[in-house]
Every structure is written in structure tokens, then in C-alpha cells.
Amino acid sequence: MLTFVRRYLSRGIINTGTYPGRKVRMTEITAPKSPVTAEQFADEIREQLKYTQNVTTEQATPADVYVAASKAVRNHLADSWFKTQADTVNGNTKAVGYLSAEFLMGKQLRNALLNAGLTEQFDKAVEALGFKVQDVVDAEYEPGLGNGGLGRLAACFIDSLASLGVPAFGYGIQYKYGIFKQEFDKDGKQVETPDYWLANEEPWGHIDYNRDQKVSFGGKVVENADGTKTWQPAWSVRAVPVDYLVPGYKSGRVNTLRLWSAKSYDEFDLLAFNRSEYMEAVTPQVKAENISKILYPEDSTKVGKELRLEQQYFFVSASLHDAIRVFYPGQDKPDLTTFPNKIVFQLNDTHPVIGIPELMRILIDEYGYDWDTAWSITTKTFNYTCHTLLPEALEVWPASLIGELLPRHLEIIEKINAQFEDELKSKGVDKNTIKDMAIYTGDAVRMAYLATYGGSHVNGVAELHSQLLKDVTLKNFSDVYPDKFTNVTNGVTPRRFVKLANPRLSDLITEGLGTDKWLSDLEMLKGLEPLAKDDEFVKKFAAVKKANKVDFAAYAKREYGFELDPNTMFNTMVKRLHEYKRQSLKILSVISTYADIKSGKVKAEDVTPRTVFFGAKAAPGYYLAKMTIQLINNVSRVVNNDPDVKGKLAVYFPWNYNVRLAQHLIPATDLDEQISQAGKEASGTGNMKFALNGAMTVGTLDGANVEIRERVGAENFFLFGMTVDEVEKKYAEGYNPASYYEADPRLKHAIDMVADGTFSNGDRNAYSPLVADWLTKDWFMTLADFSAYMDIQSEIEALYADELEWNRKALLNVANSGYFSSDRSMEDYLERIWHTAPLAD
Ligand code: 26V
């Protein structure tokens, strides 16, 4: 047994095995800090209104109350925050630094209230002040500092680390503009508008001007007389930290999310200004501040983007220097050989991998360590998580770009590569393989390879994904360094995605289990299993779902103007828009169903009334993805306006899918779609959120679907489609999508309808690139899986007709999904990768 587990056993906070897999119990040490009454909390809000917002309660708007209440909650968390910081630095527990270009946090207020134990007080206080709780909560604007799963995972992980009491820092960028706001134009096309989330006062981030860092770029490297190197950069920016509280749930701990914002050192070029050249005078400022201006949308094309590399280096360099400042306060000559005992850094995908040569540079150039010592410290400090299987998503930077922007780092990378080649040679690896494995090819730098060689561990994010990393994507590396490779299956935080998103279900779970302890030990959901045999309980569970659907209908009416029928099956597909995820498969099946109802091929009384929801953003430069959005919107327009299918089929595409919408839609969903081509979705985390909220899943054997199905039981999961092996075989044989089009009349008819102008007011060219792609390329084999997907629908509908049985199975999904808590993911990282533990009380 690992030492940290043993240590916690002796403190009585380890569950010794009631639930297999669970190692560290959350401590639940703290009663919420200085609990106050609703009246007292109302006074605190009044005080904030008066002294920091400078408005009277009478003048205050809901937005003022939101800011005031947020600041009041922060005050409640302050002492725990200071104590956690002090214990982190002074204790003997190694901290975790989670380096991530994205943190998709979602709204903060409700989460902070929950963790501060102030939810009820807040609700009552706001009412007492004469405001509607909903209006105040709605005044918060969601920070969209992430594209999708990777960014949301980072947010779930730091929530769980704080809840487990593990000392941790999230390090990232405070982008001024987050992921674009999505709108649809009159033709159903996606229109992107800037998301200026900081337009109004943002009460959560604390700007700490006194703990800034200097980050430099460009210039040249000169060799000194003693052989050491000096980098003479051409320009620098000021990295200013903006700190966010990360309160743990009942742990008494509050960690820090430190997001860097770029500021210029030269506010004005006075010389230029005196010549009245105003625009030129602010040029350096604009250039510097551009670095944290905008979150890059995930792109379909792998073009080298200078600004993106600047962003990566900017936040990683600032974070590494910050960690040294935090752990060796006031020391000019710290003993950095102890650095890996103070903090371990997780590289969230390849985005922060420039941190490896940066730490080498810091150690050698700034602190005078020799190469070997620096390498030993560096490799112990970093670990790498890969989040993809698509080769094009692994970052490769042109060497010329790195050379221009970070000349010293390019030298270091070359030297790492030379050392790597020697090591491979000495291990007897053949010449061609060595060439294939090059970190530095002469023209380019492969960041995933650099991360694999330069860190201690590499992990995938679900069993299948980790296996494919070893067998395919990083096979050569796993052959040479088998021990580096491990798996940690993703998870999601039950606090946000069950307790906050689904209060009704949370209450029912607490009623069923007789305790609310499941919120910090999610495997306890297993205790619901026997209740699946209890019809009365299952009926209560069904009633929760129904009430959530009614709520969502009201929400959708208010926010989008949709008229939803909560008596239909709510069938949801929400995720980034990507060909591999196969939104195409879903929309083709909807078209086919539409055609069948309309033509009378399916009798009206045999149709299961369904409302299909899509939520997805497409990268602005991703042509086919954007066209798919346009198609979905137009299918929606045609179907929803056709009296022939009224009450039977409806399609809605609420725009601008984000964490807030997820929190509303997921609890209201009956059936969720996880239908990626097998072997392409690294994990998926939406699948976990749906299962935990009592939706049934239709899915392929891909990513974490495999493990979800294993746990909830094959009979409680709608499986369809080719396996990874079958997909590989088909690629090898030569895939011909047109043969599937010819073979299945349902598919032929659906594609013909897209091609004949049914969804484009008669314009036969509107979707021709999409249709041509389906019929001639179809790289992700949508057509090959179509028949299987249609066939499983009858199984789904038969079960849905039996309300009790459906809900019994959905409840079994909840009962058996406790494993997919991000608390468990964190325990796995602690045990397999970080080798650290919660802080002592
Ligand atoms: C790619 C790029 C390319 C360069 C420009 C910026 C950028 C930003 C994001 C991305 C891809 C994001 C990768 C991602 O979100 N992966 C997802 O990670 C989830 C968490 O592990 C996992 O559940 C999903 O399966 C995986 O697609």
C-alpha cells in the first residue's frame, strides 16, 4: 500500500474497502467557516453594497447584489485560503501545479456558496433585500476560458484537489476574450462574436500587481568567456497574476487558480507620443497585451501560430518562476534540487510543454546548475497528459518560429534531442526508429515527444485511449519507456454537475442513501442499486426527471424562445462540433425519421415523440463543421414547421453551448448521444455527466463509454457500431462510403434529401461539399455505422415506452457511475503520477 494511503488510514479517513477503488476519503473536517444567519448575511451584502459598490440597497440592481454577495462569500473563504497557502508552503506535502491553457470554470457564485455553506442564507438574504434569487444569479457572466472537454476537465480537477485537501495551484491565462459567442444568422450559419466577459465588474479574480513576473521574448544568445550562455531578449511583457479562489467542498481548504494577464512595461513610447503619433505610441502596449487577449478556438488546421506559442511560453514561464518564488521566499540562491519535492507539474496536453526547456533554462542560466543536475530536476518535475488520438492535434512547432521567439530554448531543445538520440542508441534502438522518434527534426519540434521524454509519466484519459497511445500514437516511446505510461480515466465534479445542476436528484439520492456524504464519496451511489427494485423509488426518480424537463422547457422559452414539449423524449447531443464526433450521424438519422413519419412509412401511433437537442460550437476555420451546423439548423426549421410531424419530432439547437446551458440541459435529458467513431474520442466527460444525471446513453465502444458501459451494465447502455479493430480493418481494406449509401435505402433517402434542397429552400448546392465528403471520403465512417445506429433506435423506443423500466435502468446508471467522480481521478493521479497526498489538518 502506498505510504500516503497508509498515512491517511492511520488518521481514520481512508475507506478500507467498502467501495473498491476508493482510497482517500475526504476529510470533512470543517464546518463551514463562521456560519452566519440569513439576516447576518443580508447585512454583509448591504455593507458590500454600501462600501464597495457604493450604492444604496434601494439603488442596487441585481448585478450590484451579485457583486456584493460574491465579495461577501469571498470574505468567508479568506481565512481558509490564507491557511491553505501557509500550509502549502510550510507543510511537508508536495503540491500539484496544474498547467493548462484552458480552465472552463463556469459560474462561480453558486459553487462558492455551496462550499462556504452559505446557500440557504444567500437565498433568504437576497429575498429579504427585495430581489429575486434567479435575477441575482443570472447577473453572473460565465467566463468561457476554454474550448470544451479539456478546459472543463481542468476546472473539475482543481475543484476535486481542493475538496480532497491536496495543495494545488491551477496555472493558466486570464484571456480577455474567451471562446467566441455563437449566434446563428437567418440562414442558420454560425456567426462568431467576441466574448468580452470582463465588460462588467468581475468580483472573483484578485489582481495581484505585487507578485508579477517578467517574461521575455526574441533577441539572441551570446556565449560568455566561461562557456555559459546568456540570452539577450529583445522584448518583455509583464505577467500579472489574477487569483481565483478554488474552495474545496467540506475540506476547509481553498486553493488558488492563478491566471496570468499580460501587461506592457512601456505604457507609452513617450518619444512617439510627443511627435503626436498616438497610435505608434501605444504600439508596444498593444503588442504586449495581445498575448492574453484571446483564447484560441481549437482549430481544424494545424497552422503554426506565433501568438499561440507566445501565450504558451508566457503563462508557463510566469508560473514556473512563481512556484520558485512561492516555495523559496526571499532566497537568492535557493537549493532547487529540492524543487521536485515541493511541487509536481502536470502538463495538460502539449500546450504547456515549452515548460520543459524553460525549467532547464531557468536552472542553468538563472541559477547556475549544470546540465545533468538540471535535467534530473526537470524530468522529476513534469508529467504529461495526452487528450487526443488525432495525430493532427499533437502540436508541432516550426523550429524557425521557436528560434525567433525563444532562441535559447531552441538550443536547449536541440541538446535534449541529441541526448535523447544517444540514449536511444545505447538502448539498441535502430536508426530508422530513432529518426521517427526525433523531438527535433531540424525543421520542427514535436511537443508530445518532448513531453514524453522530458517528464516522468505520460497518461491517457480513459483505458482505451491509454492503450491506443501505447499501441499506436506513442508506440515507439512505450516500447523504450514502458514504465512511463499509465492511465487515469477522467472524471467530473459531482458538486457542480449533480448537486448544483440537479438539486431534485440530489435530494432524492440523499433520501435514498439516508445521508449526503455521497457528495464527497461518490462511490456511495452504489447504495442506490437495491432501490432500482423498489417501484415507488423508481417513480420518484421518474418524477424528478419529468420536473427537470418542465424546468428546462421554461428555461428554453425564456432564453431562446423555444416551445418545448416536456412529454416527449429529450434526446441530447452536446459537445464540440467535429467530424469524428459525428453530429452528421445524428442529423442523418433525424432526417430519416422525419422522412418516415412524413411519408406514413411509420404509423403515427408507433412514433415515440422526441425532441432532439444539439449544442456545439465549430472552430471558426472549420468549414465542414460549420456547414454541419447550418444543416442542423435548417433541418430544425423544416421539421419544426411541418404540421405532418408535429408532436412527433422536433429539433432544437440552442446556440452558444456553455457550462451554464450544460447544467440546465443535462439533468433534463432522457437519452444522450456518444456516437464518435471508435478510437477517436479520447474519453468524453459529457458521457459521465449524463450517466450521473440519470440519462441513458446510446454510444459506440469509444473513450470512457467503454468503462461506463462496463460499470452500469451492458443491459443498461445502448451500444452500436464498429469497434476499433473493425474500423482499422475497414481502413486497411479501403473504405468505400458510397457502397453504404447504395445498400441502405434509409441512408440513401436521407442523403438525397440533403442534396435535393429540402433543407435549403430548393438550393441543391447548399450542402454539396458535405454531401461530396460523405459519399467519397467520410473519413470517420458515418455511413458505415448508420444502419446499426438506426437499428438500435427501435430498441431505445421500445424501452422508452415502458416508463418504469426505462427509469429503472436510468437509475442504475446513476447508481453505478460513482467511479466517474473527478475525486477518484485525482486519487489515481496522486497514486500513479504525483505521489503526494492531502495536507495534514
Ligand atoms: C486543440 C487545440 C489546437 C491548437 C489550438 C488550441 C487548441 C485548443 C484545444 C484543442 C483540442 C482540445 C482537446 C480536447 O478538448 N480534448 C478532449 O479532452 C477531454 C478531456 O480529457 C476528453 O474527454 C475528450 O475526449 C477530448 O476530445
Boltz pocket constraint, residues with backbone or C-beta under 6 A from the ligand:
constraints:
  - pocket:
      binder: B
      contacts: [[A, 147], [A, 148], [A, 149], [A, 150], [A, 151], [A, 153], [A, 296], [A, 297], [A, 298], [A, 299], [A, 386], [A, 387], [A, 388], [A, 393], [A, 461], [A, 490], [A, 680], [A, 681], [A, 682], [A, 683], [A, 684], [A, 685], [A, 703]]
      max_distance: 6.0
